[in-house]
Amino acid sequence: MTYIETLKHPTIRRLSLIQLISYFGTWFSQVAIFSMIVAYGADEITIALTAAMAMLPAVILAPLIGIIIDRIHFKKLMLILLLIEISMTLGFIFINSLEHIWVLMILIFLRSSAASMLFSAEMALFPKLVQGKMLKNTNEIHSIIWSLCYASGMAVGGIATHFMGFDTAFLIDALLYGIAVLLLLGLQLSLEKVQHTDSNWKMFKDGFAYLIANKKILHLILLHAAIGLTSFDALITLLADFRYKEFIAVPLAIGWMNATRAIGLMIGPFIISRIISKENLHYFFILQGLAIILWSMLEYNFYFALIALFITGFFITTLWSYTYLLIQEETDAHYMGRVISYNDMFFMLSNVATAMFIGYAAKWGLSLESITFTLGMGFMFVAMYYLWFKKQYLDEKSQ
């Protein structure tokens, strides 16, 4: 089954279009946010905290997100969340100095809370609509759209921010979210309604107990969370500020570096998804680590670093979507929303830890090359962890 055949499913097709527009807007304004705080004189810790603030909601609100997803109809929930994202994005316009950085972080936290809940709701919805190869394709389409938007949004956002300013970028972003809302209104969604008569507290306890009782799912969640080591927003911003700003404007450097990596994110699945499997997954973790180590060796030159960033991005999308698929296939539909939200919690916790490691390591004097090398080595340990998991849970099952 091809991606084109998968997109013939009317609900998947419209949701994919909504994702395309809203994700593009998110990354379009992401360049403006980081360029803005650099222009206002933000230090390493402030940059790292700003990057982490976008990831914290999935960590802090995971139990609540899972219950909301399992209780509220998807279309109604999605509409509310998109409207929140529009409101918070317009709020960025009023930030005009580092004195208001705490307001910016609150706005980022609220917008990211809505985005995290929307993402988890979609990933919990897909297994209810499609299964098997079609579910795998849907995950990969979702990842490719994310990567395409990341590439084009960062590149166009960098150019727009450089020539038109921060506020214009935020206004364009809000307009794109508005288009996504209009598309949502025409979404036809027919699902068998799952009745949850238990209290929120009991749903929380049951979901947590289900997760604890299923050790295999827990290990899969940790493997998926390891992809958070590729959370490079803070690192790329620091490279643009400390290494390349004498050569290229910071917004352009941030935009082009992220866009180049995202081209790899977009192209990779068309090749790797055909060959990745439970039997060879560890090799792709190793290749991911080697790509990041290569980047660390080439960061001294902007153009060489772009080549390495493309290679770095080549494996990320497939690793993300394939490990997500393993979790979806292993989870009972009744607990899907809660398990997915816990999975996103661990993934974002990994992203937050990576962002803070980058910020504090740079503050303490560790070179950006050494920081990058350390992240690459992390994937070598992940590969060994997967080999242990495979022996314990997968090889044993096949015997």
SULCORSUL-V990482 format. One record per residue. N is the residue number from 0. SS is DSSP state (alpha for helix, beta for strand, coil for the rest). OMEGA is omega in radians with two decimals (* if undefined). D_CENTER is the distance of its C-alpha to the mean C-alpha in Angstrom with 1 decimal. Layout:
BEGIN
[[N | SS | OMEGA | D_CENTER] [N | SS | OMEGA | D_CENTER]]
END
This chain:
BEGIN
[[0 | coil | -3.10 | 25.7] [1 | coil | 3.07 | 24.0] [2 | alpha | 3.14 | 21.0] [3 | alpha | 3.12 | 23.7] [4 | alpha | 3.11 | 25.4] [5 | alpha | -3.11 | 22.3] [6 | coil | 3.04 | 21.8] [7 | coil | 3.04 | 25.4] [8 | coil | -2.98 | 24.3] [9 | alpha | -3.12 | 24.7] [10 | alpha | 3.10 | 22.1] [11 | alpha | -3.12 | 19.4] [12 | alpha | -3.10 | 20.6] [13 | alpha | 3.09 | 20.5] [14 | alpha | 3.11 | 17.1] [15 | alpha | 3.11 | 15.8] [16 | alpha | 3.09 | 17.7] [17 | alpha | 3.10 | 16.4] [18 | alpha | -3.11 | 12.8] [19 | alpha | -3.09 | 14.0] [20 | alpha | -3.07 | 15.7] [21 | alpha | 3.12 | 13.5] [22 | alpha | 3.09 | 10.3] [23 | alpha | 3.13 | 13.0] [24 | alpha | -3.13 | 14.3] [25 | alpha | -3.09 | 11.3] [26 | alpha | 3.06 | 10.9] [27 | alpha | -3.11 | 14.7] [28 | alpha | 3.13 | 15.3] [29 | alpha | 3.09 | 12.8] [30 | alpha | -3.13 | 15.5] [31 | alpha | -3.14 | 18.1] [32 | alpha | -3.09 | 16.9] [33 | alpha | 3.09 | 16.9] [34 | alpha | -3.13 | 20.0] [35 | alpha | -3.09 | 21.7] [36 | alpha | 3.03 | 21.5] [37 | alpha | 3.12 | 22.6] [38 | alpha | 3.13 | 25.4] [39 | coil | 3.06 | 26.4] [40 | coil | -3.13 | 26.7] [41 | coil | 3.08 | 23.8] [42 | coil | -3.06 | 24.2] [43 | alpha | -3.08 | 21.8] [44 | alpha | 3.11 | 21.2] [45 | alpha | 3.11 | 20.6] [46 | alpha | -3.13 | 18.0] [47 | alpha | 3.13 | 16.3] [48 | alpha | 3.11 | 16.7] [49 | alpha | 3.09 | 15.3] [50 | alpha | -3.11 | 12.0] [51 | alpha | -3.08 | 12.2] [52 | alpha | 3.12 | 13.3] [53 | alpha | -3.06 | 10.0] [54 | alpha | -3.06 | 8.8] [55 | alpha | -3.08 | 12.3] [56 | alpha | -3.14 | 12.6] [57 | alpha | 3.12 | 10.7] [58 | alpha | -3.02 | 13.0] [59 | alpha | -2.97 | 16.2] [60 | coil | -3.04 | 16.2] [61 | alpha | -3.13 | 15.1] [62 | alpha | 3.13 | 18.8] [63 | alpha | -3.14 | 19.4] [64 | alpha | -3.12 | 16.4] [65 | alpha | -3.14 | 17.5] [66 | alpha | 3.13 | 21.1] [67 | alpha | -3.13 | 20.4] [68 | alpha | -3.11 | 18.5] [69 | alpha | -3.08 | 21.5] [70 | alpha | -2.97 | 24.0] [71 | coil | 3.11 | 23.2] [72 | coil | -3.00 | 23.5] [73 | alpha | -3.05 | 20.2] [74 | alpha | 3.11 | 21.6] [75 | alpha | 3.13 | 23.0] [76 | alpha | -3.11 | 19.9] [77 | alpha | 3.13 | 17.8] [78 | alpha | 3.13 | 20.6] [79 | alpha | -3.07 | 20.7] [80 | alpha | 3.11 | 17.0] [81 | alpha | 3.10 | 17.1] [82 | alpha | 3.06 | 20.3] [83 | alpha | -3.14 | 18.8] [84 | alpha | 3.09 | 16.2] [85 | alpha | -3.08 | 19.2] [86 | alpha | -3.10 | 21.3] [87 | alpha | 3.14 | 19.0] [88 | alpha | 3.08 | 18.3] [89 | alpha | 3.11 | 22.0] [90 | alpha | 3.13 | 22.5] [91 | alpha | -3.08 | 21.0] [92 | alpha | -3.04 | 24.2] [93 | alpha | 3.09 | 26.4] [94 | coil | -3.08 | 25.0] [95 | coil | 3.08 | 27.6] [96 | coil | 3.11 | 27.8] [97 | alpha | 3.07 | 26.4] [98 | alpha | -3.12 | 28.7] [99 | alpha | -3.10 | 26.3] [100 | alpha | -3.13 | 23.2] [101 | alpha | 3.07 | 23.2] [102 | alpha | 3.10 | 23.1] [103 | alpha | -3.10 | 20.2] [104 | alpha | 3.07 | 18.2] [105 | alpha | 3.13 | 19.4] [106 | alpha | 3.11 | 18.3] [107 | alpha | -3.14 | 14.8] [108 | alpha | -3.11 | 14.8] [109 | alpha | 3.12 | 16.2] [110 | alpha | -3.13 | 14.1] [111 | alpha | 3.05 | 10.9] [112 | alpha | 3.11 | 12.9] [113 | alpha | -3.12 | 13.6] [114 | alpha | 3.14 | 10.1] [115 | alpha | 3.14 | 9.1] [116 | alpha | 3.13 | 12.4] [117 | alpha | 3.13 | 12.1] [118 | alpha | -3.14 | 9.1] [119 | alpha | 3.13 | 11.0] [120 | alpha | 3.12 | 14.1] [121 | alpha | -3.10 | 13.2] [122 | alpha | 3.04 | 12.3] [123 | alpha | -3.14 | 15.5] [124 | alpha | -3.02 | 17.4] [125 | alpha | 3.14 | 17.0] [126 | alpha | 3.10 | 19.1] [127 | alpha | -3.12 | 21.7] [128 | alpha | -3.06 | 22.1] [129 | coil | 3.14 | 22.1] [130 | coil | 3.02 | 22.6] [131 | alpha | -3.10 | 23.1] [132 | alpha | -3.14 | 22.5] [133 | alpha | 3.07 | 21.5] [134 | alpha | 3.11 | 18.6] [135 | alpha | 3.12 | 17.5] [136 | alpha | -3.13 | 17.8] [137 | alpha | 3.07 | 15.9] [138 | alpha | -3.10 | 12.8] [139 | alpha | 3.06 | 13.2] [140 | alpha | 3.10 | 14.0] [141 | alpha | -3.13 | 10.9] [142 | alpha | 3.13 | 9.0] [143 | alpha | 3.09 | 11.8] [144 | alpha | 3.10 | 11.6] [145 | alpha | -3.10 | 8.1] [146 | alpha | 3.10 | 9.5] [147 | alpha | 3.13 | 12.8] [148 | alpha | 3.10 | 11.7] [149 | alpha | -3.12 | 9.9] [150 | alpha | -3.07 | 13.3] [151 | alpha | -3.14 | 15.6] [152 | alpha | 3.13 | 14.2] [153 | alpha | -3.11 | 14.2] [154 | alpha | -3.13 | 17.5] [155 | alpha | 3.12 | 19.2] [156 | alpha | 3.10 | 17.9] [157 | alpha | 3.13 | 19.3] [158 | alpha | -3.11 | 22.6] [159 | alpha | 3.14 | 22.8] [160 | alpha | -3.12 | 22.2] [161 | alpha | -3.02 | 24.8] [162 | alpha | -3.06 | 27.4] [163 | alpha | 3.11 | 26.9] [164 | coil | -3.06 | 25.5] [165 | alpha | -3.02 | 22.8] [166 | alpha | 3.13 | 24.3] [167 | alpha | 3.10 | 24.5] [168 | alpha | 3.14 | 20.8] [169 | alpha | 3.12 | 20.1] [170 | alpha | 3.11 | 22.8] [171 | alpha | 3.12 | 21.4] [172 | alpha | 3.14 | 18.0] [173 | alpha | 3.12 | 19.8] [174 | alpha | 3.13 | 21.9] [175 | alpha | 3.06 | 19.1] [176 | alpha | 3.12 | 17.9] [177 | alpha | 3.08 | 21.6] [178 | alpha | 3.11 | 21.8] [179 | alpha | 3.10 | 18.9] [180 | alpha | 3.14 | 21.1] [181 | alpha | 3.10 | 24.1] [182 | alpha | 3.14 | 22.6] [183 | alpha | -3.09 | 21.6] [184 | alpha | 3.13 | 25.2] [185 | coil | -3.12 | 26.3] [186 | coil | 3.06 | 24.1] [187 | coil | -3.05 | 26.4] [188 | coil | 3.14 | 25.1] [189 | coil | -3.13 | 27.6] [190 | coil | 3.02 | 26.6] [191 | coil | -3.06 | 28.9] [192 | coil | 3.10 | 28.6] [193 | coil | -3.11 | 28.0] [194 | coil | 3.06 | 30.2] [195 | coil | -3.11 | 29.2] [196 | coil | -3.13 | 32.4] [197 | coil | 3.06 | 31.5] [198 | coil | 3.11 | 30.8] [199 | alpha | -3.12 | 27.4] [200 | alpha | 3.13 | 28.5] [201 | alpha | 3.08 | 29.6] [202 | alpha | 3.10 | 26.4] [203 | alpha | -3.12 | 24.5] [204 | alpha | -3.14 | 27.1] [205 | alpha | 3.13 | 27.1] [206 | alpha | 3.12 | 23.4] [207 | alpha | 3.13 | 23.4] [208 | alpha | 3.11 | 26.6] [209 | alpha | -3.12 | 25.2] [210 | alpha | -3.13 | 22.3] [211 | alpha | -3.10 | 24.7] [212 | alpha | -3.11 | 27.2] [213 | coil | -3.07 | 24.9] [214 | alpha | 3.14 | 24.3] [215 | alpha | 3.11 | 23.0] [216 | alpha | 3.12 | 20.0] [217 | alpha | 3.12 | 19.5] [218 | alpha | 3.10 | 19.6] [219 | alpha | 3.09 | 17.1] [220 | alpha | 3.12 | 14.7] [221 | alpha | 3.09 | 15.4] [222 | alpha | 3.10 | 15.0] [223 | alpha | -3.12 | 11.5] [224 | alpha | -3.13 | 10.8] [225 | alpha | 3.12 | 12.3] [226 | alpha | 3.08 | 9.5] [227 | alpha | 3.06 | 8.4] [228 | alpha | 3.10 | 11.5] [229 | alpha | 3.09 | 9.8] [230 | coil | -2.95 | 8.4] [231 | coil | -3.04 | 11.1] [232 | alpha | -3.12 | 11.1] [233 | alpha | -3.12 | 14.2] [234 | alpha | 3.14 | 15.8] [235 | alpha | 3.10 | 15.7] [236 | alpha | 3.12 | 17.1] [237 | alpha | 3.09 | 19.8] [238 | alpha | 3.13 | 20.7] [239 | alpha | -3.08 | 21.2] [240 | alpha | -3.02 | 23.3] [241 | alpha | -3.02 | 25.3] [242 | coil | -2.89 | 25.7] [243 | coil | -3.00 | 25.6] [244 | coil | 3.07 | 26.6] [245 | coil | -3.08 | 30.2] [246 | coil | -3.09 | 29.4] [247 | coil | -3.14 | 26.9] [248 | coil | -3.07 | 25.8] [249 | alpha | 3.14 | 22.7] [250 | alpha | 3.13 | 20.8] [251 | alpha | 3.13 | 21.7] [252 | alpha | 3.12 | 20.7] [253 | alpha | -3.10 | 17.2] [254 | alpha | -3.08 | 16.9] [255 | alpha | 3.10 | 18.5] [256 | alpha | 3.13 | 16.8] [257 | alpha | -3.14 | 13.2] [258 | alpha | 3.14 | 14.7] [259 | alpha | 3.10 | 16.5] [260 | alpha | -3.08 | 13.7] [261 | alpha | 3.04 | 11.9] [262 | alpha | 3.03 | 15.3] [263 | alpha | 3.10 | 15.1] [264 | alpha | -3.06 | 11.7] [265 | alpha | -3.07 | 13.6] [266 | alpha | -3.04 | 16.9] [267 | alpha | -3.07 | 16.2] [268 | alpha | -3.12 | 15.8] [269 | alpha | -3.13 | 19.2] [270 | alpha | -2.98 | 20.9] [271 | alpha | -3.07 | 19.2] [272 | coil | 3.14 | 18.6] [273 | coil | -3.01 | 22.4] [274 | coil | -3.11 | 23.2] [275 | coil | 3.14 | 20.6] [276 | coil | 3.09 | 22.0] [277 | coil | -3.10 | 22.5] [278 | coil | -3.05 | 25.4] [279 | coil | -3.08 | 23.7] [280 | alpha | -3.09 | 20.2] [281 | alpha | 3.12 | 21.3] [282 | alpha | -3.13 | 22.3] [283 | alpha | 2.98 | 18.9] [284 | alpha | 3.13 | 17.7] [285 | alpha | 3.13 | 20.7] [286 | alpha | 3.09 | 20.1] [287 | alpha | 3.11 | 16.6] [288 | alpha | 3.14 | 18.5] [289 | alpha | 3.12 | 21.3] [290 | alpha | 3.13 | 19.2] [291 | alpha | 3.08 | 17.8] [292 | alpha | 3.06 | 21.5] [293 | alpha | 3.10 | 22.7] [294 | alpha | -3.13 | 20.6] [295 | alpha | -3.11 | 22.1] [296 | alpha | -3.06 | 25.5] [297 | alpha | -3.07 | 25.1] [298 | coil | -3.13 | 23.6] [299 | coil | -3.11 | 27.1] [300 | coil | -3.05 | 27.2] [301 | alpha | -3.07 | 24.7] [302 | alpha | 3.07 | 25.4] [303 | alpha | 3.13 | 25.3] [304 | alpha | 3.10 | 22.0] [305 | alpha | 3.11 | 20.6] [306 | alpha | -3.14 | 21.9] [307 | alpha | 3.11 | 20.4] [308 | alpha | 3.07 | 16.9] [309 | alpha | 3.13 | 17.3] [310 | alpha | 3.12 | 18.3] [311 | alpha | -3.11 | 15.5] [312 | alpha | -3.00 | 12.9] [313 | alpha | -3.02 | 15.3] [314 | alpha | -2.93 | 14.3] [315 | alpha | -3.04 | 10.6] [316 | alpha | -3.10 | 9.8] [317 | alpha | 3.08 | 12.8] [318 | alpha | -3.14 | 12.4] [319 | alpha | -3.04 | 9.1] [320 | alpha | -3.10 | 10.9] [321 | alpha | 3.10 | 14.2] [322 | alpha | 3.06 | 13.6] [323 | alpha | 3.12 | 12.0] [324 | alpha | 3.14 | 15.2] [325 | alpha | 3.11 | 17.4] [326 | alpha | -3.13 | 16.4] [327 | alpha | -3.11 | 17.0] [328 | alpha | -3.06 | 20.3] [329 | alpha | -2.99 | 21.4] [330 | coil | 3.06 | 20.9] [331 | coil | -3.07 | 23.7] [332 | alpha | -3.11 | 23.0] [333 | alpha | -3.08 | 24.7] [334 | alpha | -2.97 | 22.1] [335 | alpha | -3.10 | 19.0] [336 | alpha | -3.11 | 17.5] [337 | alpha | 3.12 | 18.2] [338 | alpha | 3.13 | 17.1] [339 | alpha | -3.14 | 13.7] [340 | alpha | 3.05 | 13.3] [341 | alpha | 3.10 | 14.6] [342 | alpha | 3.12 | 12.2] [343 | alpha | 3.09 | 9.2] [344 | alpha | -3.14 | 11.6] [345 | alpha | 3.14 | 12.1] [346 | alpha | -3.13 | 8.6] [347 | alpha | 3.06 | 8.1] [348 | alpha | 3.07 | 11.7] [349 | alpha | 3.09 | 11.2] [350 | alpha | 3.13 | 8.8] [351 | alpha | -3.13 | 11.6] [352 | alpha | 3.12 | 14.3] [353 | alpha | 3.14 | 13.2] [354 | alpha | -3.13 | 13.2] [355 | alpha | 3.06 | 16.5] [356 | alpha | 3.14 | 18.0] [357 | alpha | -3.11 | 17.5] [358 | alpha | -3.09 | 19.1] [359 | alpha | 3.11 | 21.9] [360 | alpha | 3.10 | 22.7] [361 | alpha | 3.13 | 23.2] [362 | alpha | -3.12 | 25.3] [363 | coil | 3.01 | 27.4] [364 | coil | 3.10 | 28.2] [365 | coil | -3.11 | 26.2] [366 | coil | 3.11 | 25.7] [367 | alpha | 3.07 | 22.4] [368 | alpha | 3.13 | 23.5] [369 | alpha | 3.10 | 24.0] [370 | alpha | 3.14 | 20.7] [371 | alpha | 3.13 | 19.0] [372 | alpha | 3.14 | 21.5] [373 | alpha | 3.11 | 20.8] [374 | alpha | 3.10 | 17.1] [375 | alpha | 3.13 | 18.4] [376 | alpha | 3.12 | 21.0] [377 | alpha | -3.13 | 18.6] [378 | alpha | 3.06 | 17.7] [379 | alpha | 3.09 | 21.4] [380 | alpha | 3.10 | 21.6] [381 | alpha | 3.11 | 18.8] [382 | alpha | 3.12 | 20.9] [383 | alpha | 3.10 | 23.9] [384 | alpha | 3.13 | 22.3] [385 | alpha | 3.11 | 21.4] [386 | alpha | 3.08 | 25.0] [387 | alpha | 3.14 | 26.3] [388 | alpha | -3.13 | 24.2] [389 | alpha | 3.13 | 25.4] [390 | alpha | -3.08 | 29.0] [391 | alpha | -2.94 | 28.8] [392 | alpha | -3.06 | 27.2] [393 | alpha | 3.12 | 27.2] [394 | alpha | 3.14 | 30.4] [395 | alpha | -3.12 | 32.2] [396 | alpha | -3.08 | 31.3] [397 | alpha | -3.12 | 32.6] [398 | coil | * | 35.9]]
END
